[in-house]
Amino acid sequence: MQESHRIQKLFTDGYNGDPWLDVTLMASLNSLTSVQAAKRILPNCNTIWEITNHIICWRENVLKRVQGEVIQTPSHNYIIPINDTSETAWQQTLLNLKVSQEKWIEYLKNFEEVNFKKEYPINKMTYYEHIHGILHHDAYHLGQIVLLAKLSKTNS
């Protein structure tokens, strides 16, 4: 199996498959209402919804990087307050995550392995490091989401 196919499987498993860590983004997020996702469980901490948008934006950022675009990361690091906390807006956020997943899978299906060695000019990290970095980023924030969801349900 090619490395790009193994990475594609990691993306698929972490999103809504059967990952080693036994939880997925979609299983964790689909069980939440917009009220739960928007609730600030702990002071000075992000909401699940803010974290989800952060994940989506970073997935898009890194995908653009490995497609050759040089972009500036905003100072807010993609942590933006949620203004519309309706159920419709939450479902749109979940759809945006799905679209980001589909874009990554499509990219990896056509990925030429020689490109793993390419470097992003800003930080000199390889595309391989960026791709694995976004997988780690997803897993890191998935842990936060799971914890905040548990706290949300016990504090309801």
N, C-alpha and C positions, 0 to 999 in steps of 0.2 A: 504494500500500500504506500502511495506517495505521502510525503509529509503534509502537503496541502489538504489531502483527503482526511488525514488524521486530525488536523486542525479543524476542518469542517465538521467532523464528528464531535469535537469538543464544543464547538459553537452550538451545534444541534442539541447535544446532551444538556448543556448548561441552560439553554433556553427552555426546552420543553421535552427533554428526552429522559435518559436514564444515567445521570452522572454518578461518578464515584461518591460525591459528597451527599447524594440522596435527596437534594432539594433543587428545584429549578426556579428560574425567574418567573415563568408563567404560572406555575402551580402556586407560588407564593403570592403573586400579585392578583391573580384571578379570584382569589378567595376574599379579597378586600373590597369594601365599598369606597366610594369617593370620600365619604366622611372619615373613614379609618385612614385612608391614604393621605388625606390633608391634615390630619390631627398632629399637632406638635406634642409628642409624648414627653420629651425632656426639654427643658429650657436650653437655649443655645445649641440645639441639635437640629438637623434637617428633618423634614417630614419624609415619609416614604415616597410621596409624590415628587418632592424636590429631588430625592435621590434617583428616582426612576427617570426623570427628565435629564438629570446629570449623566446617567448611564447612556441614554439615547444620544445625547449631544457628543459625548466622548467617542461612542461607537462611530458616529458620523465624522468626527474630527479625524480619527485614526484611519478610517476608510479613505478619506480624501488624501491623507498623507501618503498612504501606500499606493494611491492611484497617481501620485506625482505632484499633487498640489501642495504648495507651501502656504500654510495658514498661520494666523496669529491666534493664540488661545486668549480669550477675553479675560480681563482681570477678575471677573466674578466666577471664573472656573466652571461655568455652566450650572451654578447654583442660583436659581431664580425663584423668587416667591410665586406662589400659585394664586392667581387672581380669580379664576373661575373654578370653583370647587364642585361644580355640578357633576352628576353621574355621567352625563353626555361627554363632558370634558375629560373625565377619567377614562372613559372608554376610548376616546380619541388618543389619549396618551398611550394606552395599551396597544392601539393600532399602530401608533408611531414606532413603538418598540418592535412590533411584528415586522413592519416595513424595514427597519434597520437590520433585523435578522435576515430577512429575505435578500437585502442588498449584500450582506456579508457572504451568505451562502452562494449567491450568484457569482460574486467576485472570486471566491475560493474555487468554484467549479472550473473557472477559466484561468486560474493562476499558473503562471510559469515559474517553476521552482528556482530557476536562476535568479529571480527577482528577490528571493529571501535575503540575498547578500547586499542589495542596494541599501544605501544610507539616506536617511532623511537629513537634508542639509543643516537644519537648525540645531539639532541635538546630536547628530552623527550616529544615532542608533540605527540599526538595520531594520528593514521591513519585518524580518523574522522577530526581532525584539518588540517591535510595535504590535504585531499581531498577537503574540503571546501576552504582551502587556495588557491589551484590551480584554483578553480572556481572564487574566488575573484581576483586572479592575472590576469586571462583572462579578466575579466570585467574592471579592472583598465587599462590594456593596450589597450583594445578595445576603451575606451574613448580617449586615446592618438591617436590611429589610426584614429578615426573619426575626431578629431580636426585637425590633420596633413593633412588628405585628403581634408578637407574643405579649409585649408590654401593653399594647393597645387593647388587647382582648382581656387582660387581667385588670386594667384600669377602667373598663367600661361599666 
